[in-house]
Amino acid sequence: MSDAADWLGTQLPAMEAALAALVEINSFTGYREGGQRVVRLLEDVFAMPGLEGERIGSERFADHLVFRSTGKGDPIALIGHLDTVFPPGTFEGYRIDGALRRGPGVLDMKGGLVVIAWALKSIASTVGLSAIAPIRLVIVSDEEVGSPEGAPLLRHVIAGSQLALVFESGRANDSIVTQRKGVGSARAIATGKPAHAGNAYWEGGNAIWALSRFVDRVQGLSSRDSGVTVNVGTVSGGTSKNTVPAEAKAELDLRYPTKAAHDQLWSSLHQAAESLDVPNAQVKVEPMSGRIPMEKLPGTDALVKKYGAIAKAHGLSAEEAPPQGGGSDGNTAAAMGIPTIDALGPRGKGFHTPDEYIEVETLISRARALADFLLS
């Protein structure tokens, strides 16, 4: 066991105190005031010799944070986020429940941020951060809504990194995530021709009818075999029952396992929109935010093997997880050609639910695994 891992053996009270302070502050993505309070706390948590911090301002979200160190060789990217999915008043507070710790973000992913901080502190307090590869740590504040600002920031900061480690929610069996579906969204806008439903019915063009035909066709693109799913999640349109509707719209959630599947899906969406055959009405499909799939790269298996061996030495399992349906900022790193592994936060369950919890002792084992990996 390294000196850094030994140092961590006394740190659980300090780690838990930091985690409790972070979780007690609501940092829902859209709640900028709470997010800014968490930003200030994180600046204190990551204050250590050899690590330089920078705050990247945002008017829409809380500010983003970047931390850098100097060292030898190509950088290592560490990735996290500070926002959570629970609006103020829906799920609040930090709670001790035996060996578990509960609260919004305790798993997704304030616990992972504490793991990163104490792993780096352990190295800074022993051999110094300059003894390892340069660190490029990015903590974004908009991950839960697709990282519209965070993804470009990540691409800028971690360019040239030899590998990326993502500290999203640790799985109940400590499995390492190497593949995530791409996540996309689209808006379908149907345009028709308004008319009185009684006096001029045949002169109108029913936008809702056109949109309904489109919805039926694109829902049929979902396939268990291909892993592609299309979910039409919202639909709206029309003004009154006796008016032929001139406009209707729908919002779609799109999931796809590979870049090739993404390209084929979009081709199929456009084809569906162009072949509706509804008089005086048409549908246009517009892309919204999205993430490219996190696919395995030539160096991914070697990274899993190396990190996994160290994780096992600290009492963690390290099997490879099946491909995941949800995306993360790991998708951005992998799309850059950087071997990436994910779900390296503390062990737990229930992310995105009021049952969210971690096993508190795994804060130490995860931090030890990261510290020894960086030192290796």
C-alpha positions in Angstrom: 0.0 0.0 0.0 1.4 3.4 -0.9 2.1 6.2 1.5 -0.8 8.1 0.0 -3.2 5.2 0.7 -1.9 5.0 4.2 -2.6 8.8 4.6 -6.1 8.3 3.5 -6.8 5.8 6.3 -7.5 8.6 8.8 -9.5 10.8 6.4 -13.0 9.4 6.5 -14.3 12.0 9.0 -12.9 14.9 6.9 -14.3 13.4 3.7 -17.7 12.9 5.2 -17.8 16.4 6.6 -17.0 17.8 3.1 -19.6 15.6 1.5 -22.3 16.6 4.0 -21.6 20.3 3.4 -21.9 19.8 -0.4 -25.1 17.7 -0.2 -26.8 20.1 2.2 -26.7 22.8 -0.5 -29.2 22.3 -3.3 -27.4 22.6 -6.7 -30.2 21.7 -9.1 -28.9 22.6 -12.6 -31.4 25.4 -12.9 -30.8 26.8 -9.4 -27.8 29.0 -10.1 -27.7 30.5 -6.6 -27.3 27.1 -4.9 -24.8 26.0 -7.6 -22.6 29.0 -6.9 -22.5 28.2 -3.2 -21.3 24.7 -4.1 -18.7 26.2 -6.5 -17.2 28.2 -3.6 -17.2 25.1 -1.4 -15.4 23.1 -4.1 -12.8 25.8 -4.5 -12.0 25.4 -0.8 -12.1 21.5 -1.0 -9.6 21.5 -3.9 -7.2 24.1 -2.4 -3.9 22.2 -2.1 -0.3 22.6 -3.1 0.4 22.0 -6.7 -3.1 22.4 -8.0 -4.2 25.6 -9.7 -7.9 26.4 -10.0 -9.8 28.5 -12.4 -13.5 29.5 -12.4 -15.2 29.6 -15.8 -18.1 32.0 -15.6 -21.6 31.2 -16.8 -24.7 33.4 -16.9 -27.1 30.5 -17.4 -25.8 27.9 -14.9 -23.5 28.0 -12.0 -19.8 28.6 -12.9 -17.7 25.7 -14.1 -14.4 24.8 -12.4 -11.0 23.7 -13.9 -8.0 22.5 -11.9 -4.6 21.9 -13.3 -1.3 20.5 -12.0 2.2 20.2 -13.6 4.0 16.9 -13.9 5.6 14.4 -16.2 4.2 13.1 -19.5 0.8 13.5 -21.1 -2.1 14.7 -18.9 -4.7 12.6 -17.2 -8.3 13.9 -17.4 -10.5 13.7 -14.3 -14.1 14.6 -14.9 -17.1 15.4 -12.7 -20.1 17.7 -12.3 -21.6 19.6 -9.4 -25.3 19.9 -10.5 -28.1 17.6 -9.4 -31.5 16.7 -10.8 -33.7 17.7 -7.8 -35.3 21.2 -7.8 -35.3 23.0 -4.4 -37.9 21.6 -2.0 -38.2 18.1 -3.7 -35.4 16.1 -2.0 -33.1 17.9 0.5 -30.5 17.3 3.2 -27.8 14.8 4.2 -28.8 11.9 6.3 -26.8 9.2 8.2 -28.4 5.7 7.9 -26.0 3.2 9.5 -23.3 2.5 7.0 -25.2 4.4 4.4 -25.3 8.1 3.6 -28.3 9.5 1.9 -29.2 12.8 0.1 -29.4 14.5 -3.3 -26.1 14.2 -5.1 -24.5 12.0 -2.5 -24.0 9.4 -5.3 -24.6 11.5 -8.4 -22.0 12.9 -8.0 -20.8 14.9 -5.1 -19.4 11.7 -3.6 -17.3 11.3 -6.7 -15.9 14.8 -6.3 -14.9 14.1 -2.7 -13.1 10.9 -3.9 -11.1 13.0 -6.5 -10.3 15.7 -4.0 -8.9 13.3 -1.3 -7.0 11.2 -3.7 -5.2 14.3 -4.9 -4.8 15.6 -1.4 -3.2 12.3 -0.4 -0.6 12.7 -3.2 0.0 16.4 -2.5 0.5 15.5 1.2 3.1 12.8 0.5 5.1 12.9 -2.7 3.6 16.0 -4.3 1.4 16.3 -7.4 4.4 17.1 -9.6 5.5 13.5 -9.1 2.6 12.2 -11.3 1.3 13.0 -14.7 -0.3 16.4 -15.1 -3.9 16.6 -13.9 -6.7 18.2 -15.9 -9.7 18.2 -13.7 -13.0 19.6 -15.1 -16.1 20.0 -12.9 -19.1 21.3 -15.0 -22.4 22.6 -13.7 -24.7 21.6 -16.5 -24.1 17.8 -17.0 -27.6 16.8 -16.0 -29.0 18.8 -19.0 -26.5 17.5 -21.5 -23.5 19.8 -20.8 -24.3 22.5 -23.4 -21.5 24.7 -22.0 -19.6 21.9 -20.3 -18.9 19.8 -23.4 -17.0 22.5 -25.3 -15.1 23.4 -22.1 -14.1 19.7 -21.7 -12.9 19.5 -25.3 -10.7 22.5 -24.8 -9.2 21.5 -21.4 -8.6 17.8 -21.8 -7.3 17.8 -25.4 -4.2 15.7 -25.6 -4.9 13.7 -22.5 -3.7 10.1 -22.4 -6.8 8.8 -20.6 -9.9 10.0 -18.9 -11.5 8.9 -15.6 -15.1 9.9 -14.8 -16.4 9.8 -11.3 -20.1 9.3 -11.9 -22.2 7.2 -9.6 -20.4 4.0 -8.5 -22.5 0.9 -9.2 -23.6 -1.4 -6.4 -21.1 -4.0 -7.7 -18.3 -1.5 -8.4 -18.5 -2.4 -12.1 -16.6 -0.1 -14.5 -18.5 1.6 -17.3 -16.8 1.6 -20.7 -19.7 2.1 -23.1 -22.7 4.5 -22.9 -25.3 5.1 -25.5 -25.4 8.4 -27.2 -28.2 10.7 -26.1 -29.9 13.0 -28.4 -33.1 15.0 -28.6 -35.1 16.4 -31.4 -38.1 18.6 -32.0 -40.6 17.7 -34.7 -42.7 20.7 -35.9 -45.7 20.1 -38.0 -47.1 22.9 -40.1 -50.6 22.8 -41.6 -53.2 25.2 -42.9 -55.8 26.7 -40.6 -59.5 26.4 -41.6 -62.9 26.3 -40.1 -63.7 22.6 -39.3 -67.3 23.0 -40.5 -67.3 25.5 -43.4 -63.9 24.9 -44.9 -62.7 21.5 -43.7 -61.3 20.4 -47.0 -59.3 23.6 -47.5 -57.3 23.0 -44.3 -54.2 21.0 -43.5 -54.3 19.2 -40.2 -50.9 19.6 -38.5 -51.9 17.2 -35.7 -52.8 14.5 -38.2 -49.4 14.9 -39.9 -47.6 14.8 -36.5 -49.5 11.7 -35.5 -48.4 9.9 -38.6 -44.8 11.0 -37.9 -45.0 9.8 -34.3 -46.2 6.4 -35.3 -43.5 5.9 -37.8 -40.6 7.1 -35.6 -41.7 5.1 -32.5 -41.4 2.1 -34.8 -37.6 2.8 -35.3 -36.9 1.5 -31.8 -35.3 -1.9 -31.8 -34.1 -4.2 -29.0 -31.6 -5.8 -31.4 -30.0 -2.5 -32.6 -30.2 -0.8 -29.2 -31.8 2.3 -30.8 -34.7 3.8 -29.1 -37.0 6.8 -30.0 -39.3 8.1 -27.3 -41.8 10.8 -28.2 -42.1 12.4 -24.7 -44.2 15.5 -25.3 -46.9 16.5 -27.9 -48.8 19.8 -28.2 -50.8 21.5 -30.8 -54.1 23.0 -32.0 -56.2 25.9 -30.8 -59.8 24.6 -30.6 -61.7 21.5 -31.6 -63.5 23.3 -34.4 -60.4 24.7 -36.1 -58.2 22.6 -38.4 -54.8 22.9 -36.5 -52.1 24.8 -38.3 -49.3 23.8 -35.9 -48.3 20.9 -33.7 -45.0 19.9 -32.2 -43.4 17.0 -30.3 -40.1 16.5 -28.4 -38.2 13.2 -28.9 -35.6 11.5 -26.8 -33.1 9.5 -28.9 -30.6 6.8 -27.8 -28.1 5.0 -30.0 -25.1 2.7 -29.2 -22.7 3.9 -31.9 -22.0 6.9 -34.1 -23.1 4.8 -37.2 -26.4 4.1 -35.5 -26.8 7.8 -34.8 -26.3 8.7 -38.4 -28.8 6.0 -39.6 -31.4 7.1 -37.1 -31.3 10.7 -38.2 -31.6 9.6 -41.8 -34.7 7.6 -40.9 -36.2 10.5 -38.9 -35.9 12.8 -42.0 -37.3 10.1 -44.3 -40.3 9.6 -42.0 -41.0 13.4 -42.0 -40.8 13.5 -45.8 -43.2 10.7 -46.6 -46.3 11.5 -44.6 -48.8 12.3 -47.5 -51.1 14.5 -45.5 -52.7 17.2 -47.6 -51.5 20.8 -46.9 -49.3 19.7 -44.0 -45.7 18.8 -43.5 -43.3 18.0 -40.6 -39.7 19.2 -40.1 -37.3 17.6 -37.6 -34.8 19.8 -35.8 -31.9 18.5 -33.7 -31.5 19.8 -30.1 -28.8 18.9 -27.6 -27.1 15.6 -27.6 -24.1 13.4 -26.9 -22.1 11.2 -29.1 -21.9 7.5 -27.8 -19.1 6.5 -25.5 -17.6 3.7 -27.4 -14.6 1.5 -26.6 -11.3 2.6 -28.0 -8.1 0.6 -28.7 -6.7 1.6 -25.2 -9.9 1.0 -23.2 -9.4 -2.6 -22.3 -5.8 -2.0 -21.1 -7.1 0.9 -19.0 -9.8 -1.3 -17.4 -7.3 -4.0 -16.7 -4.8 -1.6 -15.0 -7.3 0.4 -13.0 -9.3 -2.8 -12.1 -6.2 -4.5 -10.7 -5.6 -1.6 -8.4 -9.3 -1.3 -7.4 -9.3 -5.0 -6.5 -6.3 -4.5 -4.3 -8.4 -2.0 -2.3 -11.3 -4.3 -1.8 -13.4 -3.2 -4.8 -14.8 -5.4 -7.5 -13.8 -4.3 -11.0 -15.8 -6.1 -13.6 -16.8 -4.4 -16.7 -20.4 -3.1 -16.8 -22.7 -3.8 -19.7 -23.3 -0.9 -22.1 -25.3 1.8 -20.3 -28.4 3.6 -21.6 -27.6 7.0 -20.1 -24.9 9.4 -21.2 -22.3 11.3 -19.2 -19.4 13.6 -19.9 -17.4 10.5 -20.5 -19.2 10.4 -23.9 -17.4 13.7 -24.8 -14.0 12.4 -23.7 -14.4 9.1 -25.6 -15.6 10.9 -28.7 -12.2 12.8 -28.7 -10.4 9.5 -29.0 -9.3 9.4 -25.4 -9.6 6.0 -23.7 -12.2 6.6 -21.0 -13.7 4.7 -18.0 -16.6 5.8 -15.9 -18.6 5.1 -12.7 -15.6 5.5 -10.4 -17.5 7.2 -7.6 -18.4 5.6 -4.3 -20.5 2.5 -4.3 -24.3 3.2 -4.1 -27.7 3.0 -5.6 -30.7 5.2 -6.5 -29.3 8.0 -8.5 -32.0 10.3 -9.8 -34.4 9.1 -7.1 -35.1 10.1 -3.5 -33.6 6.7 -2.5 -30.1 7.8 -3.5 -27.4 6.6 -1.2 -23.7 5.6 -0.9 -21.8 3.1 1.3 -19.7 5.6 3.1 -16.6 3.4 3.6 -16.2 3.2 -0.1 -15.2 6.9 -0.2 -11.8 5.6 1.2 -11.4 2.6 -1.0 -12.3 4.6 -4.2 -9.9 7.4 -3.2 -7.1 4.9 -2.5 -7.7 3.2 -5.8 -7.4 6.6 -7.6 -4.4 7.7 -5.7 -2.5 4.4 -6.4 -3.5 4.5 -10.0 -2.2 8.0 -10.5 1.0 7.1 -8.7 1.5 4.1 -11.0 
